[in-house]
Amino acid sequence: MFIELKKENDFEELIKEGVTLVDINATWCGPCRMLKPVIEELALEMTNVKFLGVDVDEFSQIAAKFGVRAVPTLLLFKDGTLITTTSGYRPKESLKEFINSHI
């Protein structure tokens, strides 16, 4: 399932259960635009993982809370706890491997 964050208050609720990959991105970012379809494909394949898109310009407080300094940054959560992070574009198989190696 892929969800675009609409309200900052929903963030904690969306990450609190199960495995969630949070994509901190920006509309003006080339690598972010390349990564979005990859994440959308994985969301269809990996039904055991939630995928959450967070626009850094709209939700800068969330990005600041997790020390995001570059976009795209991916934050992997399990039951609301941050497990690991990575930055930059990743091809589909690499991203899938990254997720699976941490859950």
N, C-alpha and C positions, 0 to 999 in steps of 0.2 A: 504494500500500500504506500503510495506517495502522497504526501500532504504538504501544501504550501502554508506556512504559518501566517495567520491573518491577525491574531491578537497576541500580544506578548504574554498576557495572563494564561494563555493556553499552553505555553511551552512546557511548564513543569508537569502538567497533566498528561501531555502527549509522550513524554519520555519516562514516566514513572513505572510502566509495566513492560516487561519483555525487552527485546533488543531493538534499539532505534539508532539509525545512522542519521546524524544531523549534518546537512550540507549548508555551511555558511557561505553565501555567494553574493554576487552583485550583478545587476543587469548590464553594466558597462564592461564587465570582465570577460575577455575572450575564452580563457580556459574554463570559466564557469559555464559559459554557454555550450562549450563542447562536452562538459561533464553531465549536464542536465539530462540529455537523452539516454546516456549510459545508466544513470541512476533510475530513470523511469523504466528502462528495460529490466533492470535488476529487481525493481519493486514488483514487477509482474512475475518474475521467476522465483524470488526469495520471499515466499509468503509468510515465513517465520520472522521476518524483519520489517520494521516500520522505517520508512524513509521520510525525513522531514526537511523541507527546504526553508531556509531562513535568510532573508535579504538583509545584508549587513547595514545598508543605508537606512532601512526601516527599523531594524531592531539592533541598533548599535550597543545597547546595554547588555544584550545576551552575548554578543561577540566579545565585549570588554570583560564580562564575567569569566569567560573561559580563555582569556589572553590571546584572542585571535589577532594576528598581525598581518595576515595575508589571506587573499581569497583565490580559489576556493580552499576552505579548511573543512575537513570532515571530522566530526566528533562522534565516537561510538559509545553509546550508553547501554548498560544492562540494568534493568529495574531502577532507573533513575541515577545510577552511579556511572560517572565517566570512566571508561575502560582505557581508551587510547585515542590519539588524534593523528591526523596526517594532513599535509597541505599539498596543493597542486593537482593537476589533472592526472587521472589514472585510467587506463583502458579497462574495459568491462571485466575481463578475466582477472586482471590484477586487483581490481577493487573487490571482486567476489572473493578472491583468495584472502585479501586483507580482512574482510568481514569474518569469513569462516575461521580464520586462524585465531580470532579473539573471542569467539562465542562457543 
